[in-house]
Amino acid sequence: MDAKEVRQLFPILAQEVNGKPLVYLDSAATSQKPLPVIEALDKYYREYNSNVHRGVHTLGTKATDAYEGAREKVRKFINAKSTQEIIFTRGTTTALNTVAASYGRTNLREGDEIVITYMEHHSNIIPWQQVAKYTGATLKYIPLQADGSISLDDVEKTVTPNTKIVSVMQVSNVLGAINPIKQIAQIAHKNGAVMVVDAAQSAPHMKIDVQDLDCDFLAFSGHKMCGPTGIGVLYGKRALLEQMEPVEFGGEMIDFVGLYESTWKELPWKFEGGTPIIAGAIGLGVAIDFLEQIGLDSISAHEHKLAQYALEQLSAIEGLTIYGPKERSGLVTFNIDEVHPHDVATVLDAEGIAVRAGHHCAQPLMKWLNVTATARASFYLYNTEEDIDRLVAALKKTKEYFSHVF
């Protein structure tokens, strides 16, 4: 199935924006949803909307089977050993905060180190800042190469026997850099640290095998991979999760509640307090089915081809600066001389083209790049070279327009 055929399954892409056919180049922020996912959500709410685990009636049993069936789909998707290692969360942010609050606060002491990079999303910076303040641990940053990539030599120099946690994104949402997570995990483990992976920008686009990576925790979101908003996943090695305390308390996650003491359910439910995100999990399961039917390798190859084509075409525009390494995932972040990225995005929107503009929740990286903001075009399985041609033409028009303004 080629990109043009895939597009037919995404009804939102058939519309016009400002009188122009929509070109959606903001999938790194959130992807669009295919008909199978939309229909699965509709079917749940129409036919078997019910709470899970608690009831024995027919609707409750059907909802529970679908919810737990989605968990098994996630397990297979990332090759976890057990569904007990798959925790449903609200998204990557909640998953990373859970690791920081539960594992980090309990296991870190003054003198310990947390190692991250300058390219991290705020969701993988702020939780560790808070843990460092709470425990007295030190937050350290792996430096970046001139093109924004990571050198394993720098990882070796930054991670020490005092390092207890290394937390790195697998793919940068700004630079498109694909980080060598398996090798970083080896360095972390050699020094006695656990490896945490932010897979928000990788899970939608490439195969992930947590056993091969040997990461200790991994987090990703459903809404970036054709699934609903408000659902995400925390993977954790069972031995670590069993040692950790929940961070939310209430219904669903309890075994026995007394007046002064309570006990928790077994994994994974002890981390899923309250009514879970039932429809979201079911939708995520269907999204995984959809992506696997097309093939993650095919999706990755398609996006790589688009990224290289975009680099080639955008590099020919005088006064346009592209950030990040040549080998990258399916996105291109850039600025046009003398034009604020928000103005760029506004003009592109008038042409029916949706891109992202701002600091992309990566202000430390913006400071490292010596800019306040950038524009970003990100690609997915439904984008085509024609979309990039539309982008290039609109950017040339933007450049020409602002040359008269200035």
C-alpha positions as CSV (number, residue, x, y, z in Angstrom):
1,M,0.0,0.0,0.0
2,D,1.6,3.3,-1.1
3,A,1.2,6.7,0.6
4,K,-1.6,7.8,-1.8
5,E,-3.6,4.6,-0.9
6,V,-2.9,5.1,2.8
7,R,-4.2,8.7,2.6
8,Q,-7.6,7.4,1.6
9,L,-8.0,5.9,5.1
10,F,-7.5,9.3,6.8
11,P,-10.7,11.3,6.2
12,I,-9.3,14.5,7.7
13,L,-6.7,14.7,4.9
14,A,-9.5,15.1,2.2
15,Q,-10.4,18.6,3.3
16,E,-9.4,22.0,2.2
17,V,-7.8,24.6,4.5
18,N,-8.0,28.3,3.5
19,G,-9.3,27.1,0.0
20,K,-6.3,24.9,-0.6
21,P,-6.0,21.1,-0.2
22,L,-4.6,20.3,3.2
23,V,-0.9,19.3,3.5
24,Y,-0.5,18.0,7.0
25,L,3.2,18.2,8.1
26,D,2.8,18.2,11.9
27,S,2.7,14.5,12.8
28,A,5.6,14.9,15.3
29,A,3.1,16.8,17.4
30,T,0.2,14.5,16.7
31,S,-0.6,12.1,13.9
32,Q,-4.0,11.9,12.1
33,K,-6.3,9.0,12.8
34,P,-7.2,6.3,10.2
35,L,-10.8,5.0,9.8
36,P,-10.1,1.7,11.6
37,V,-9.2,3.6,14.8
38,I,-12.1,6.0,14.5
39,E,-14.5,3.1,13.9
40,A,-13.1,1.1,16.8
41,L,-13.7,4.0,19.2
42,D,-17.2,4.5,17.8
43,K,-18.0,0.8,18.2
44,Y,-16.8,0.8,21.8
45,Y,-19.0,3.7,22.8
46,R,-22.0,2.4,20.8
47,E,-21.9,-1.3,21.6
48,Y,-20.0,-2.2,24.8
49,N,-19.1,0.9,26.8
50,S,-18.5,-0.4,30.3
51,N,-15.9,-0.3,33.0
52,V,-13.3,-3.0,33.1
53,H,-12.2,-5.6,35.6
54,R,-15.0,-4.9,38.2
55,G,-18.1,-6.4,36.7
56,V,-19.2,-9.8,35.5
57,H,-21.9,-8.7,33.1
58,T,-21.6,-9.1,29.4
59,L,-20.6,-5.6,28.5
60,G,-18.0,-5.4,31.2
61,T,-16.5,-8.7,30.1
62,K,-16.3,-7.6,26.5
63,A,-14.7,-4.3,27.5
64,T,-12.2,-6.0,29.8
65,D,-11.2,-8.5,27.0
66,A,-10.7,-5.6,24.6
67,Y,-8.7,-3.5,27.1
68,E,-6.4,-6.4,28.1
69,G,-6.2,-7.5,24.5
70,A,-4.8,-4.1,23.7
71,R,-2.1,-4.6,26.4
72,E,-1.0,-7.9,24.7
73,K,-0.8,-6.0,21.3
74,V,1.5,-3.4,22.9
75,R,3.6,-6.2,24.5
76,K,4.1,-7.8,21.1
77,F,4.7,-4.5,19.4
78,I,7.7,-3.7,21.6
79,N,8.6,-7.3,22.3
80,A,8.3,-7.1,26.1
81,K,8.5,-10.4,28.0
82,S,5.2,-10.1,29.8
83,T,2.0,-8.0,29.8
84,Q,2.9,-7.3,33.5
85,E,5.6,-5.0,32.1
86,I,3.0,-2.9,30.1
87,I,1.4,0.0,32.0
88,F,-1.2,2.2,30.3
89,T,-0.7,5.9,31.1
90,R,-2.0,9.2,29.8
91,G,1.0,9.5,27.5
92,T,4.8,9.8,27.4
93,T,4.8,12.6,29.9
94,T,2.9,10.7,32.6
95,A,5.0,7.6,32.0
96,L,8.3,9.5,32.4
97,N,7.0,11.3,35.5
98,T,6.0,7.9,37.0
99,V,9.5,6.6,36.6
100,A,11.0,9.8,38.1
101,A,8.5,10.0,41.0
102,S,8.5,6.3,41.9
103,Y,11.9,4.9,41.0
104,G,13.9,8.1,41.0
105,R,12.8,9.6,44.3
106,T,13.2,6.2,46.1
107,N,16.6,5.2,44.7
108,L,18.6,8.4,44.4
109,R,20.7,10.0,47.1
110,E,22.9,13.1,47.4
111,G,26.0,12.5,45.2
112,D,24.2,10.3,42.7
113,E,23.9,11.4,39.1
114,I,21.1,11.6,36.5
115,V,22.4,11.9,32.9
116,I,20.3,13.3,30.0
117,T,21.0,15.3,26.9
118,Y,20.5,18.8,25.7
119,M,18.1,17.6,23.0
120,E,15.5,16.2,25.4
121,H,11.9,17.2,25.4
122,H,10.7,19.1,28.5
123,S,8.9,15.9,29.6
124,N,12.3,14.3,29.9
125,I,14.0,17.2,31.6
126,I,11.7,18.7,34.2
127,P,10.8,15.4,36.1
128,W,14.6,14.8,36.6
129,Q,15.1,18.4,37.7
130,Q,12.5,17.8,40.4
131,V,14.0,14.5,41.4
132,A,17.4,16.1,41.7
133,K,16.0,18.9,43.9
134,Y,14.2,16.3,46.1
135,T,17.1,13.9,46.5
136,G,20.2,16.0,46.2
137,A,21.3,14.1,43.1
138,T,23.2,16.0,40.3
139,L,21.7,16.4,36.9
140,K,24.3,16.1,34.1
141,Y,24.1,16.6,30.3
142,I,25.7,14.6,27.5
143,P,27.2,17.2,25.1
144,L,26.1,17.3,21.5
145,Q,28.3,17.2,18.4
146,A,28.1,20.2,16.0
147,D,25.3,18.7,14.0
148,G,23.3,17.8,17.1
149,S,24.2,14.1,17.2
150,I,25.5,12.2,20.2
151,S,29.0,10.7,20.3
152,L,29.4,7.5,22.3
153,D,32.8,8.8,23.5
154,D,30.9,11.7,25.2
155,V,28.5,9.3,26.7
156,E,31.4,7.3,28.1
157,K,32.9,10.5,29.6
158,T,29.6,11.7,31.1
159,V,28.3,8.5,32.6
160,T,30.3,7.5,35.7
161,P,30.0,4.9,38.5
162,N,28.0,7.6,40.4
163,T,25.4,7.7,37.6
164,K,22.2,6.0,38.7
165,I,19.8,7.0,35.8
166,V,20.4,7.7,32.1
167,S,17.4,9.0,30.3
168,V,17.6,9.7,26.6
169,M,15.1,10.2,23.7
170,Q,15.5,7.6,21.0
171,V,14.6,10.2,18.3
172,S,14.8,14.0,18.6
173,N,11.6,15.9,18.0
174,V,13.6,18.9,16.8
175,L,16.8,17.6,15.2
176,G,15.5,14.3,13.9
177,A,18.7,12.7,15.3
178,I,18.3,8.9,15.9
179,N,20.3,8.1,19.1
180,P,22.2,4.8,19.6
181,I,20.0,3.7,22.5
182,K,21.4,0.1,22.7
183,Q,25.0,1.3,23.0
184,I,24.0,4.0,25.5
185,A,22.2,1.4,27.6
186,Q,25.3,-0.8,27.6
187,I,27.4,2.1,28.9
188,A,24.7,2.9,31.5
189,H,24.5,-0.7,32.7
190,K,28.3,-1.0,32.8
191,N,28.3,1.8,35.4
192,G,25.4,0.4,37.4
193,A,22.7,2.8,36.1
194,V,19.2,2.1,34.7
195,M,18.3,3.2,31.2
196,V,15.2,5.2,30.5
197,V,14.0,5.8,26.9
198,D,11.7,8.4,25.6
199,A,10.3,6.7,22.5
200,A,7.6,9.3,21.7
201,Q,9.2,10.0,18.4
202,S,10.4,6.5,17.6
203,A,7.6,4.1,18.4
204,P,5.3,5.5,15.6
205,H,8.1,5.2,13.0
206,M,10.4,2.2,13.6
207,K,10.5,-1.2,15.1
208,I,11.3,-1.3,18.8
209,D,12.5,-4.3,20.6
210,V,13.0,-3.5,24.3
211,Q,14.8,-6.8,25.0
212,D,17.3,-6.1,22.2
213,L,17.8,-2.5,23.4
214,D,18.0,-3.8,27.0
215,C,16.4,-0.6,28.3
216,D,15.0,-0.7,31.8
217,F,12.1,1.7,31.1
218,L,10.5,3.0,27.8
219,A,7.7,5.5,27.3
220,F,5.6,6.4,24.3
221,S,2.2,8.0,23.3
222,G,-0.7,6.7,21.3
223,H,-1.6,10.0,19.6
224,K,1.6,10.2,17.7
225,M,1.1,6.7,16.1
226,C,-2.4,6.9,14.7
227,G,-4.0,6.2,18.1
228,P,-6.3,8.4,20.3
229,T,-5.1,11.2,22.5
230,G,-4.8,10.6,26.2
231,I,-3.3,7.1,26.1
232,G,0.3,6.1,26.4
233,V,2.5,3.3,27.6
234,L,5.2,2.8,30.2
235,Y,7.3,-0.3,29.7
236,G,9.4,-1.4,32.7
237,K,11.4,-4.5,33.5
238,R,9.3,-6.5,35.8
239,A,11.9,-6.8,38.6
240,L,12.1,-3.0,38.8
241,L,8.4,-2.4,38.6
242,E,7.8,-4.8,41.4
243,Q,10.1,-2.8,43.7
244,M,8.4,0.5,42.9
245,E,5.5,2.1,44.7
246,P,2.5,3.4,42.8
247,V,2.2,7.2,42.4
248,E,-1.6,7.3,42.2
249,F,-3.9,5.7,44.7
250,G,-7.6,4.7,44.7
251,G,-9.8,2.3,42.9
252,E,-8.6,-0.4,40.5
253,M,-5.0,-0.5,41.9
254,I,-5.8,-2.0,45.3
255,D,-5.9,-5.5,46.7
256,F,-7.1,-4.9,50.2
257,V,-8.0,-1.7,52.0
258,G,-8.1,-1.4,55.8
259,L,-8.6,1.6,58.0
260,Y,-4.9,2.3,58.3
261,E,-3.1,0.1,55.8
262,S,-3.7,-1.1,52.2
263,T,-2.1,-3.5,49.8
264,W,-1.8,-3.2,46.0
265,K,-2.7,-5.4,43.1
266,E,0.0,-7.2,41.2
267,L,1.5,-5.7,38.1
268,P,0.5,-4.0,35.9
269,W,-2.7,-2.9,37.7
270,K,-1.0,-1.4,40.7
271,F,0.1,1.5,38.5
272,E,-3.3,2.1,36.9
273,G,-5.3,3.7,39.7
274,G,-8.9,4.8,38.9
275,T,-11.0,4.0,35.9
276,P,-8.4,3.3,33.1
277,I,-8.3,4.9,29.7
278,I,-10.4,2.1,28.2
279,A,-11.4,3.5,24.8
280,G,-7.9,5.0,24.4
281,A,-6.2,1.6,25.0
282,I,-8.6,-0.1,22.6
283,G,-7.9,2.5,20.0
284,L,-4.2,2.2,20.5
285,G,-4.5,-1.5,20.0
286,V,-6.2,-1.0,16.6
287,A,-3.6,1.6,15.7
288,I,-0.9,-1.0,16.3
289,D,-2.8,-3.4,14.1
290,F,-3.0,-0.8,11.4
291,L,0.8,0.1,11.5
292,E,1.8,-3.5,11.6
293,Q,-0.4,-4.3,8.6
294,I,1.5,-1.6,6.6
295,G,4.8,-2.6,8.2
296,L,7.1,-0.6,10.4
297,D,10.0,-1.2,8.1
298,S,8.1,0.1,5.2
299,I,7.0,3.2,7.2
300,S,10.6,3.9,8.2
301,A,11.9,3.5,4.7
302,H,9.2,5.8,3.3
303,E,9.9,8.5,5.9
304,H,13.6,8.3,5.4
305,K,13.1,8.8,1.6
306,L,10.8,11.8,2.3
307,A,13.3,13.3,4.8
308,Q,16.2,13.0,2.3
309,Y,14.1,14.5,-0.5
310,A,13.0,17.4,1.8
311,L,16.7,18.0,2.8
312,E,17.7,18.2,-0.8
313,Q,14.8,20.5,-1.8
314,L,15.0,22.8,1.2
315,S,18.8,23.1,1.1
316,A,18.4,24.8,-2.3
317,I,16.5,27.7,-0.8
318,E,18.9,30.6,-0.1
319,G,18.7,31.9,3.4
320,L,17.1,28.8,4.9
321,T,19.0,27.1,7.7
322,I,18.3,23.4,8.5
323,Y,19.1,22.0,12.0
324,G,20.2,18.5,12.8
325,P,22.3,15.7,11.2
326,K,21.9,14.5,7.6
327,E,20.9,11.0,8.7
328,R,17.6,11.6,10.5
329,S,14.0,10.5,11.1
330,G,11.1,11.9,9.1
331,L,11.3,15.6,10.0
332,V,13.1,18.8,9.1
333,T,13.5,21.8,11.4
334,F,14.5,25.1,9.9
335,N,14.5,28.9,9.9
336,I,14.4,31.5,7.2
337,D,16.7,34.5,7.7
338,E,15.0,37.5,9.1
339,V,11.6,35.8,9.3
340,H,10.2,34.6,12.7
341,P,9.1,31.0,12.5
342,H,5.6,31.9,13.7
343,D,5.3,34.2,10.6
344,V,6.5,31.3,8.4
345,A,3.9,29.0,9.9
346,T,1.2,31.6,9.4
347,V,1.9,32.1,5.7
348,L,2.2,28.4,5.2
349,D,-1.2,27.9,6.8
350,A,-2.7,30.4,4.3
351,E,-1.4,28.0,1.7
352,G,-3.1,25.0,3.4
353,I,0.1,23.7,4.9
354,A,0.3,22.7,8.6
355,V,3.7,22.9,10.2
356,R,4.8,23.5,13.8
357,A,6.5,26.7,15.0
358,G,8.0,27.5,18.4
359,H,10.5,25.9,20.8
360,H,8.9,22.5,20.4
361,C,9.1,21.9,24.2
362,A,12.9,21.9,23.9
363,Q,14.1,25.3,25.2
364,P,17.5,24.0,26.3
365,L,18.1,22.8,22.8
366,M,16.9,26.1,21.3
367,K,19.5,27.8,23.5
368,W,22.2,25.4,22.3
369,L,21.2,26.1,18.7
370,N,21.3,29.9,19.6
371,V,17.7,30.5,18.4
372,T,14.5,31.3,20.2
373,A,12.3,29.2,18.0
374,T,12.2,27.2,14.7
375,A,9.7,25.9,12.2
376,R,9.3,22.1,11.8
377,A,7.8,20.0,9.0
378,S,7.3,16.4,10.1
379,F,6.3,13.5,7.9
380,Y,4.4,10.2,8.3
381,L,3.1,7.3,6.3
382,Y,0.4,9.4,4.6
383,N,2.8,12.1,3.3
384,T,4.1,12.2,-0.3
385,E,6.9,14.0,-2.2
386,E,4.1,16.2,-3.6
387,D,3.5,17.5,-0.1
388,I,7.1,18.5,0.1
389,D,6.9,20.2,-3.3
390,R,4.0,22.2,-1.9
391,L,6.0,23.1,1.2
392,V,9.0,24.2,-0.9
393,A,6.9,26.4,-3.2
394,A,5.1,28.0,-0.2
395,L,8.4,28.7,1.6
396,K,9.8,30.4,-1.5
397,K,6.6,32.5,-1.6
398,T,7.1,33.3,2.1
399,K,10.7,34.3,1.5
400,E,9.6,36.6,-1.4
401,Y,6.8,38.1,0.6
402,F,9.0,39.0,3.6
403,S,11.8,40.3,1.4
404,H,9.4,43.1,0.4
405,V,8.4,43.7,4.0
406,F,12.0,44.2,5.1
